[in-house]
């Protein structure tokens, strides 16, 4: 029985000694290949990132936070960690400067932006702080009702919405068309509250 020697096998192997001229090796990082320098999506992401950093540096933490949140979903992997860190910094700085709100309504707007980005506990703190200073702030009760509706807490949602409507009947109409109450819309108490005439 004949066997091939190592030397005969090696003589038939083809060695690739050169690389085609059109293949450029991309540098690697811990997260994988980097993007080509002329990648327009990356250039755009870096430009937006730098703009948000400038907002942060000038003390406009709420605006910077909003910009970082917008870019996070489509951010290149090598920027994502830095964006998340900056979101945390912006939130911390905003809370530290919370006494700089020009009015309770301005604080309410900030609380709703936190709510819309899923920062429920931070939003709750701001809404409750409004009520500490202004016990009849109907909009703060409505904001707390929204928060409870979004987090599936039907009892608190009904409680806060009842108070908001007691203080300002316009919230009854507004709540009828507000999708943030979808989690409690089947609750009979919610229906009775919004449609007392039925």
N, C-alpha and C positions, 0 to 999 in steps of 0.2 A: 504494500500500500504506500503510495507516494504522498509525501507531505511537502508543503511549500516551505522553503526556508525563509527566515526573517528577511534575508537580503533580497530574495525574489519578490516578496510582498512589498517591501519598501520601494523597489524600483518601479512599481506600478502606481504608487500613490502620486497624486498631483499636489504640488506645493503651491500655495498662494503666497507669493512673497510681496507682491505690490498691491496697493489699493487703487481703485479707480480715482482719477483726479477730481471727479465731481462729487465725491463723498467727503464731507468735512466732519470731523469728529467734534461733537458738541461737548462742552465741559459739563461735568457732573457735580451735583451738590448732594447734600444729605437727603433732599427730597426728590432727587432724580435729575433728569436732564433739565437744563435751563432753557428758557425760551430764546429763539433766535433774536438777535438785537433789533431786527427790523419788524418784529411782530406788532402790528397795529393795536391789537387788543391789549397787549402788555403795556405798550406806550401809554394808552388811554388810562389803564388802571394806575400806573405810576403817577401820571399827571393828576388824577383825582386824589390819590393818596397824598401827594405833596400839598395839594390845596387844602385838604382836611387838616394836615399837620400845621399849616399856616394859621388856620382858624383856631386850632388848639393853642398855638403859641401866642395868639393875640387875645386869649381868654374867652373866646366864643365857644364854650364847651358844648352847649346844646346843639349849635349848628354843626360842629365837628362830629358830635355823636351821631347825628342824623346822617351825615355824609359817610361815616365809617360803616354804619349799619347797612346803608344802601349798597356799598361796594363789596361787602363781605361775601355774599352768595357767589359772585362770579370772580372773586379775587384769585390771582395765581397762588399756588400753594406756598410759595416762599414769602408772600406778603400777608397771608391769612393770620398767622400767629401774631404778627405785629398789629394788625387791624384789631383783633380781639383784645389785645392788651390796651390799645388806645381807647377802645369802647369803654373798658373798665375804668380807665383813668378819667375819661370825660364824665362818666356817671358820678364818680367819687368827687370830682371837682365841682360838678353841678350841685351836688348835695351840700358840699361845704359852703357854697355861695348861695344857698337857697334863701337866705335872708335878704338877698339883693333883688328879689322880685319886686317889680314896680307896683303890682296890685295882686289881689287874690285871684283875679281872672287870669293873669299871666301865669301864676303858679298852677292854676287849673289846666291851662293849655299845655304846660310842661308835663303835668301828671298824665294827661291823655296821651301825649307822645310816648311816655314811658309805657303806658298801658298797651298802646298799639304795637310796641316792639317786644311785648311779653315780659316786661319788668314789673310784674304785678305787685310785689311787696313794696317796691320803691314808690309806685303810683299810689298805693294805699296810704303810705306815710304822708305824702303831699296832700292828698284829699282830706285826710283826717286833720292835718295841720291847719287847713283852711277852716274847718269846722270849729277848731279850738278858738280861733280868733273871731269867727263869724258864724254863730250857731244857726242862722237862718239862710245859709248859702245853699239855695235849692240846687244849683248846678253841681255842688260838691256831693250832695246826696245822689244826684243822677249819675255822677261819675262812679260813686261807690256801687250803685246798682248795676252799672255796666260791667264793672270789675267782677262783681259776684256772678253776673250772668255768664261772663266769659269763662269763669273758672268753675261753673256748674254748681254754685252754692245758691240753690233756689230760695231758701228761707231768708238769707240776707238780701238777696236780690229783691224779693217782694217787700221786705221791710224798708230798704232804702228808697225803692221806687215809690212806695206809698207816701213816704215823707216828702220826696221831691214833688210829687203831684199835689200833695196837700198845700205845699208852699207856692207852687206854680202849675196851674192846670194845663199849661201848654205841653208839659212833659208827657201827658197822656197820649196826645196825638203823635208826638215825636217817637215815643216808645213803640207805637204800633208798627212803624216802618223801620225800626232799628234791628238789623240782623244780629247784633251782639246779644240779643235776648233769645236767640233761637233755642238755646239749651233749656229755657224755662217756658217757652211759648205754649207747651201742652199742659202746663200746670193750671188747674181750674182757678186758683187764686190770681194768677196772672191775667187770665181772661176776664175775670170779674172786675179786676182793677182797671183794665184798659177799656172794657166795654160794659160799664155799669148799666147802660140802658137796655142791654140784651135780656 
